[in-house]
Amino acid sequence: MKTIIKGGRVINPATNTDEVRDIIIENGIIIKNQKNIADLTDIDKVINAEGCYVMPGLIDMHVHLREPGFEHKETIETGTKAAAKGGYTSVCPMPNTKPATDCSETVSWVVNKAREVSPINVLPVGAVTIGQAGKENTDIEAMVEAGIYAISEDGKSVMNSGIYRKAMKEAAHLNIPVLAHCEDINMVEGGALNAGKKAEELGVKGITNAVEDIIAARDIMLAKETGATLHLCHCSTVDSVEMVKQAKADGIKVTAEVCPHHFTLCEEDIDCDDANYKMNPPVRGRADLEALRQGLHDDVFDVIATDHAPHHADEKAVGIAKAPFGIVGSETAVALTITELVDKGVITPMQMAAKMSYNPAKILGIDKGDISEGKVADITIINPSEEYVIDVNNFASKGKNTPFNGRKVKGKVKYTIVAGDVVYSDR
């Protein structure tokens, strides 16, 4: 079967292409990526992409699919369908499930389950320590053989630096990245929001920037010593920008991500005791928000990832102090990126494609993020000018926990294509 994507603005960072082109797909492979293809002989399907971005399939390095163990929040099936609706062709589920993804058997279970129910590519992440208890290293090599693409202790930090150093050395040996959640648990002290005026107004304990920054600095130093590829997850502070910038200047193998909630919101935007504003790390002050945007503009930050973290409605209905951390993001990330960054001139469409596809592929070491001829046809088509209002009732995710419900945005995913197959269309 042959499909042609006609008249779209093809944005491909791998070749620095940004122009109106046509793409022909056959048997899951891009066989032509050219201007003005007139010969439509043997074409079975035409996708009109006029006025749309045609990008390499988006890759989310940071999601929580919750299965196994927390299926009341999300499942691999519902989470990947939500990701497909959000334009993602590949996702990396974090290991803080129950049981944790900490051994080859659990990795194999996730891989096999995803093969059965997921419309997109699932690239599992393995835990750093057994049970994510921080006491004993996992068998990383066995998990790599079973199918992981990175290691992480996401949801917490490995507080024992010796154990973490050992894992980093092994990750460097196996040539996989370490995805770091930077949080000094000994300094959280029951905090729920950023340490600032809003936490004081709502009578909840605050989380200071240093909670994140101290571990970020430690992890960068461990990456320097071990030669590991370190990726800092969900950066939220002014100092994270400076530390990543300096680490790169020093030749340390460090990359970093920002999530849409951190480049869109600051603590001033929290107007009531609504736990849909509670995420970890918290949204910070105005200076942090502006620094993150500047870091994205300057390419200090390589990746935009969602940290999609669904929870059941009842869990979020108890107020900020008691509710779990986390918001959903798979179905809002594209629109927030276009509305808050691209439309405001913070980043270009080319930077968007790089940070949401090409760079994640490079960091993970996978042959994706490129829509050149001969590549697998993982493609996302987005209408950047289409406006709509975010409505949680239309989410494919089980999780409806977002502070963006009712927000008017611009940028609609029209098609998500995986290996040549349309796995989502808004029609």
Sequence and secondary structure as in RCSB ss.txt:
>XXXX:A:sequence
MKTIIKGGRVINPATNTDEVRDIIIENGIIIKNQKNIADLTDIDKVINAEGCYVMPGLIDMHVHLREPGFEHKET
IETGTKAAAKGGYTSVCPMPNTKPATDCSETVSWVVNKAREVSPINVLPVGAVTIGQAGKENTDIEAMVEAGIYA
ISEDGKSVMNSGIYRKAMKEAAHLNIPVLAHCEDINMVEGGALNAGKKAEELGVKGITNAVEDIIAARDIMLAKE
TGATLHLCHCSTVDSVEMVKQAKADGIKVTAEVCPHHFTLCEEDIDCDDANYKMNPPVRGRADLEALRQGLHDDV
FDVIATDHAPHHADEKAVGIAKAPFGIVGSETAVALTITELVDKGVITPMQMAAKMSYNPAKILGIDKGDISEGK
VADITIINPSEEYVIDVNNFASKGKNTPFNGRKVKGKVKYTIVAGDVVYSDR
>XXXX:A:secstr
 EEEEEEEEEEETTTTEEEEEEEEEETTEEEEEES     TT  EEEE TTSEEEE EEEEEE   TTT TTT  
HHHHHHHHHHTTEEEEEE S SSS S SHHHHHHHHHHHHHH SSEE  EEESBGGG SSSB  HHHHHHHT SE
EE TTS    HHHHHHHHHHHHHHT  EEE    GGGTTT  EETTHHHHHHT  EE HHHHHHHHHHHHHHHHH
H   EEE S  SHHHHHHHHHHHHTT  EEEEE HHHHH  GGG  SS GGG  SS    HHHHHHHHHHHHTTS
  EE   B    HHHHTT TTTS S    TTTHHHHHIIIIITTTSS HHHHHIIIIIHHHHHHT S S  STTS
B  EEEEEEEEEEE  GGG SSS    TTTT EEEEEEEEEEETTEEEEE  
